[in-house]
């Protein structure tokens, strides 16, 4: 079976690429042939994945299309619509609708939004596609998204975010390389510059602390919005080049502070605490879903973040293990176990039942 994997994958972004590769690997494990929309060609070659440059090419001879993750149910504001990548996404959504209808079954897997339940908040192309009958039974990553899709005529089942199970599909093992307390930092220049300065001051004053600043876009994909201060003995960089390499780097952290969602969710899959700083509504909704509202901070709450990290440092130093006070414990373990529901649903579409 030839399986098309549709998503917003052409921007070389770690979180999107991770989901594309996760679903492609699952399809391949099932004995089918995946083809991924607009994944970076160099990355695809390293991972031995076939890539389509356009939606018509993606669906040519496809037996099934999986919409592999993404914020498909996020509201489409005027500010969002004005951005170039948003216009590209709208065009690809309409192309999916035109090319798939009456020909290729489409099923969404682990799509999500911010917990809003009104279809009126969706962008025009999202609403057209989801109302059209093209998209069949799907899986979503927030309970509220079930109601939203049903209002659009799409049957949906909730499972926790598929990325919570990333540790089952990607390299990396929860480990500490030495006695340093490693804080991963992935912040937006617009909202995170103040916290960055405060973290740099903290690391300069405490030799136990190392800051690892993450650049989550592939080389060659212009993205200058992430904070990247100069390297030093206390400041390291990690540049995303491959999902396995970056998941391994995340697994070596003691805690991650990020304004992005799926960098944080990936860290949690390895029991690395995720502290959201100036995160978007989808990050807020996710943390609420795992009972971790206390790990969400608004821009400007810099001292509160550093105080939290200082307490985590003391805990890790005393125990030699993870900062468990920053992990949602039983609720996280339960959601991680149930996150495989999305890929199990893909297995069912492929006619495969796993033991």
MOLIN-V797640 format. One record per residue. N is the residue number from 1. RES is the residue in three letters. PSI is psi in radians with two decimals (NA if undefined). Layout:
n->N res->RES psi->PSI
n->N res->RES psi->PSI
This chain:
n->1 res->UNK psi->2.40
n->2 res->UNK psi->2.12
n->3 res->UNK psi->2.07
n->4 res->UNK psi->2.36
n->5 res->UNK psi->1.91
n->6 res->UNK psi->2.40
n->7 res->UNK psi->3.12
n->8 res->UNK psi->1.33
n->9 res->UNK psi->0.07
n->10 res->UNK psi->0.09
n->11 res->UNK psi->0.09
n->12 res->UNK psi->0.59
n->13 res->UNK psi->2.28
n->14 res->UNK psi->-0.88
n->15 res->UNK psi->-0.76
n->16 res->UNK psi->-0.80
n->17 res->UNK psi->-0.70
n->18 res->UNK psi->-0.81
n->19 res->UNK psi->-0.68
n->20 res->UNK psi->-0.82
n->21 res->UNK psi->-0.67
n->22 res->UNK psi->-0.84
n->23 res->UNK psi->-0.67
n->24 res->UNK psi->-0.74
n->25 res->UNK psi->-0.67
n->26 res->UNK psi->-0.72
n->27 res->UNK psi->-0.75
n->28 res->UNK psi->-0.70
n->29 res->UNK psi->-0.53
n->30 res->UNK psi->-0.01
n->31 res->UNK psi->0.20
n->32 res->UNK psi->3.00
n->33 res->UNK psi->1.95
n->34 res->UNK psi->2.57
n->35 res->UNK psi->2.30
n->36 res->UNK psi->2.43
n->37 res->UNK psi->2.10
n->38 res->UNK psi->0.44
n->39 res->UNK psi->2.56
n->40 res->UNK psi->2.19
n->41 res->UNK psi->-0.69
n->42 res->UNK psi->-0.74
n->43 res->UNK psi->-0.77
n->44 res->UNK psi->-0.69
n->45 res->UNK psi->-0.73
n->46 res->UNK psi->-0.59
n->47 res->UNK psi->0.05
n->48 res->UNK psi->0.85
n->49 res->UNK psi->2.48
n->50 res->UNK psi->2.48
n->51 res->UNK psi->2.45
n->52 res->UNK psi->2.41
n->53 res->UNK psi->-0.21
n->54 res->UNK psi->2.88
n->55 res->UNK psi->-0.77
n->56 res->UNK psi->-0.72
n->57 res->UNK psi->-0.69
n->58 res->UNK psi->-0.75
n->59 res->UNK psi->-0.12
n->60 res->UNK psi->2.05
n->61 res->UNK psi->0.20
n->62 res->UNK psi->2.48
n->63 res->UNK psi->-0.35
n->64 res->UNK psi->2.56
n->65 res->UNK psi->2.23
n->66 res->UNK psi->2.15
n->67 res->UNK psi->1.82
n->68 res->UNK psi->1.51
n->69 res->UNK psi->-3.09
n->70 res->UNK psi->2.87
n->71 res->UNK psi->0.94
n->72 res->UNK psi->-0.39
n->73 res->UNK psi->0.22
n->74 res->UNK psi->2.53
n->75 res->UNK psi->2.57
n->76 res->UNK psi->1.60
n->77 res->UNK psi->2.94
n->78 res->UNK psi->-0.68
n->79 res->UNK psi->-0.74
n->80 res->UNK psi->-0.78
n->81 res->UNK psi->-0.42
n->82 res->UNK psi->-0.23
n->83 res->UNK psi->2.58
n->84 res->UNK psi->-0.78
n->85 res->UNK psi->-0.50
n->86 res->UNK psi->-0.73
n->87 res->UNK psi->-0.68
n->88 res->UNK psi->-0.76
n->89 res->UNK psi->-0.75
n->90 res->UNK psi->-0.74
n->91 res->UNK psi->-0.73
n->92 res->UNK psi->-0.59
n->93 res->UNK psi->-0.78
n->94 res->UNK psi->-0.62
n->95 res->UNK psi->-0.67
n->96 res->UNK psi->-0.77
n->97 res->UNK psi->-0.82
n->98 res->UNK psi->-0.74
n->99 res->UNK psi->-0.47
n->100 res->UNK psi->-0.51
n->101 res->UNK psi->2.26
n->102 res->UNK psi->0.06
n->103 res->UNK psi->-0.81
n->104 res->UNK psi->2.13
n->105 res->UNK psi->2.37
n->106 res->UNK psi->2.32
n->107 res->UNK psi->2.27
n->108 res->UNK psi->2.52
n->109 res->UNK psi->2.14
n->110 res->UNK psi->0.72
n->111 res->UNK psi->2.82
n->112 res->UNK psi->-3.13
n->113 res->UNK psi->-2.39
n->114 res->UNK psi->0.17
n->115 res->UNK psi->-0.01
n->116 res->UNK psi->2.53
n->117 res->UNK psi->0.10
n->118 res->UNK psi->2.12
n->119 res->UNK psi->-0.38
n->120 res->UNK psi->-0.30
n->121 res->UNK psi->-0.15
n->122 res->UNK psi->2.71
n->123 res->UNK psi->2.80
n->124 res->UNK psi->-0.80
n->125 res->UNK psi->-0.68
n->126 res->UNK psi->-0.78
n->127 res->UNK psi->-0.75
n->128 res->UNK psi->-0.86
n->129 res->UNK psi->-0.84
n->130 res->UNK psi->-0.47
n->131 res->UNK psi->-0.26
n->132 res->UNK psi->-0.28
n->133 res->UNK psi->-0.03
n->134 res->UNK psi->-0.64
n->135 res->UNK psi->2.14
n->136 res->UNK psi->-2.87
n->137 res->UNK psi->2.29
n->138 res->UNK psi->2.98
n->139 res->UNK psi->2.53
n->140 res->UNK psi->2.85
n->141 res->UNK psi->0.08
n->142 res->UNK psi->2.47
n->143 res->UNK psi->-0.64
n->144 res->UNK psi->-0.45
n->145 res->UNK psi->-0.38
n->146 res->UNK psi->-0.84
n->147 res->UNK psi->-0.74
n->148 res->UNK psi->-0.84
n->149 res->UNK psi->-0.66
n->150 res->UNK psi->-0.60
n->151 res->UNK psi->-0.35
n->152 res->UNK psi->0.02
n->153 res->UNK psi->0.28
n->154 res->UNK psi->2.18
n->155 res->UNK psi->2.36
n->156 res->UNK psi->2.64
n->157 res->UNK psi->2.40
n->158 res->UNK psi->2.32
n->159 res->UNK psi->2.60
n->160 res->UNK psi->2.69
n->161 res->UNK psi->2.23
n->162 res->UNK psi->-0.49
n->163 res->UNK psi->-0.32
n->164 res->UNK psi->-0.37
n->165 res->UNK psi->0.31
n->166 res->UNK psi->-0.54
n->167 res->UNK psi->-0.31
n->168 res->UNK psi->-0.34
n->169 res->UNK psi->-0.24
n->170 res->UNK psi->2.77
n->171 res->UNK psi->2.83
n->172 res->UNK psi->2.46
n->173 res->UNK psi->2.35
n->174 res->UNK psi->1.95
n->175 res->UNK psi->2.74
n->176 res->UNK psi->2.20
n->177 res->UNK psi->-0.51
n->178 res->UNK psi->-2.84
n->179 res->UNK psi->0.00
n->180 res->UNK psi->2.53
n->181 res->UNK psi->1.88
n->182 res->UNK psi->2.11
n->183 res->UNK psi->1.98
n->184 res->UNK psi->2.39
n->185 res->UNK psi->2.15
n->186 res->UNK psi->1.60
n->187 res->UNK psi->2.70
n->188 res->UNK psi->2.36
n->189 res->UNK psi->-0.66
n->190 res->UNK psi->-0.63
n->191 res->UNK psi->-0.26
n->192 res->UNK psi->0.11
n->193 res->UNK psi->-0.69
n->194 res->UNK psi->-0.79
n->195 res->UNK psi->-0.65
n->196 res->UNK psi->-0.82
n->197 res->UNK psi->-0.71
n->198 res->UNK psi->-0.68
n->199 res->UNK psi->-0.68
n->200 res->UNK psi->-0.70
n->201 res->UNK psi->-0.75
n->202 res->UNK psi->-0.81
n->203 res->UNK psi->-0.63
n->204 res->UNK psi->-0.51
n->205 res->UNK psi->-0.27
n->206 res->UNK psi->1.88
n->207 res->UNK psi->-0.19
n->208 res->UNK psi->-0.22
n->209 res->UNK psi->2.35
n->210 res->UNK psi->2.30
n->211 res->UNK psi->2.24
n->212 res->UNK psi->1.84
n->213 res->UNK psi->2.25
n->214 res->UNK psi->2.28
n->215 res->UNK psi->1.98
n->216 res->UNK psi->0.36
n->217 res->UNK psi->2.56
n->218 res->UNK psi->2.62
n->219 res->UNK psi->2.44
n->220 res->UNK psi->-0.18
n->221 res->UNK psi->1.89
n->222 res->UNK psi->2.13
n->223 res->UNK psi->1.65
n->224 res->UNK psi->0.36
n->225 res->UNK psi->-0.13
n->226 res->UNK psi->2.40
n->227 res->UNK psi->2.22
n->228 res->UNK psi->1.47
n->229 res->UNK psi->2.94
n->230 res->UNK psi->2.56
n->231 res->UNK psi->2.68
n->232 res->UNK psi->-3.01
n->233 res->UNK psi->-0.49
n->234 res->UNK psi->-0.06
n->235 res->UNK psi->2.04
n->236 res->UNK psi->2.82
n->237 res->UNK psi->2.59
n->238 res->UNK psi->2.16
n->239 res->UNK psi->2.20
n->240 res->UNK psi->2.16
n->241 res->UNK psi->-0.38
n->242 res->UNK psi->2.37
n->243 res->UNK psi->-0.66
n->244 res->UNK psi->-0.73
n->245 res->UNK psi->-0.73
n->246 res->UNK psi->-0.65
n->247 res->UNK psi->-0.64
n->248 res->UNK psi->-0.69
n->249 res->UNK psi->-0.70
n->250 res->UNK psi->-0.64
n->251 res->UNK psi->-0.35
n->252 res->UNK psi->-0.07
n->253 res->UNK psi->2.79
n->254 res->UNK psi->-0.50
n->255 res->UNK psi->2.66
n->256 res->UNK psi->2.30
n->257 res->UNK psi->2.06
n->258 res->UNK psi->2.58
n->259 res->UNK psi->-0.06
n->260 res->UNK psi->2.75
n->261 res->UNK psi->-1.01
n->262 res->UNK psi->-0.27
n->263 res->UNK psi->-0.77
n->264 res->UNK psi->-0.73
n->265 res->UNK psi->-0.68
n->266 res->UNK psi->-0.77
n->267 res->UNK psi->-0.77
n->268 res->UNK psi->-0.51
n->269 res->UNK psi->-0.33
n->270 res->UNK psi->0.29
n->271 res->UNK psi->0.49
n->272 res->UNK psi->2.08
n->273 res->UNK psi->2.49
n->274 res->UNK psi->2.04
n->275 res->UNK psi->2.05
n->276 res->UNK psi->2.22
n->277 res->UNK psi->2.09
n->278 res->UNK psi->0.64
n->279 res->UNK psi->2.77
n->280 res->UNK psi->3.06
n->281 res->UNK psi->-0.57
n->282 res->UNK psi->-0.54
n->283 res->UNK psi->-0.73
n->284 res->UNK psi->-0.81
n->285 res->UNK psi->-0.69
n->286 res->UNK psi->-0.86
n->287 res->UNK psi->-0.65
n->288 res->UNK psi->-0.67
n->289 res->UNK psi->-0.39
n->290 res->UNK psi->0.24
n->291 res->UNK psi->0.61
n->292 res->UNK psi->0.69
n->293 res->UNK psi->-0.51
n->294 res->UNK psi->-0.16
n->295 res->UNK psi->0.32
n->296 res->UNK psi->2.25
n->297 res->UNK psi->2.51
n->298 res->UNK psi->2.79
n->299 res->UNK psi->2.32
n->300 res->UNK psi->-0.26
n->301 res->UNK psi->0.85
n->302 res->UNK psi->-0.79
n->303 res->UNK psi->-0.62
n->304 res->UNK psi->-0.68
n->305 res->UNK psi->-0.83
n->306 res->UNK psi->-0.69
n->307 res->UNK psi->-0.72
n->308 res->UNK psi->-0.77
n->309 res->UNK psi->-0.65
n->310 res->UNK psi->-0.70
n->311 res->UNK psi->-0.67
n->312 res->UNK psi->-0.68
n->313 res->UNK psi->-0.80
n->314 res->UNK psi->-0.71
n->315 res->UNK psi->-0.79
n->316 res->UNK psi->-0.71
n->317 res->UNK psi->-0.70
n->318 res->UNK psi->-0.66
n->319 res->UNK psi->-0.44
n->320 res->UNK psi->0.03
n->321 res->UNK psi->-2.89
n->322 res->UNK psi->2.82
n->323 res->UNK psi->1.46
n->324 res->UNK psi->-0.40
n->325 res->UNK psi->-0.33
n->326 res->UNK psi->0.07
n->327 res->UNK psi->2.36
n->328 res->UNK psi->0.24
n->329 res->UNK psi->-2.20
n->330 res->UNK psi->-0.68
n->331 res->UNK psi->-0.70
n->332 res->UNK psi->-0.78
n->333 res->UNK psi->-0.72
n->334 res->UNK psi->-0.77
n->335 res->UNK psi->-0.63
n->336 res->UNK psi->-0.75
n->337 res->UNK psi->-0.64
n->338 res->UNK psi->-0.14
n->339 res->UNK psi->-0.31
n->340 res->UNK psi->-0.08
n->341 res->UNK psi->-0.56
n->342 res->UNK psi->-0.84
n->343 res->UNK psi->-0.49
n->344 res->UNK psi->-0.67
n->345 res->UNK psi->-0.66
n->346 res->UNK psi->-0.73
n->347 res->UNK psi->-0.75
n->348 res->UNK psi->-0.67
n->349 res->UNK psi->-0.56
n->350 res->UNK psi->0.05
n->351 res->UNK psi->0.38
n->352 res->UNK psi->2.31
n->353 res->UNK psi->2.11
n->354 res->UNK psi->2.53
n->355 res->UNK psi->NA
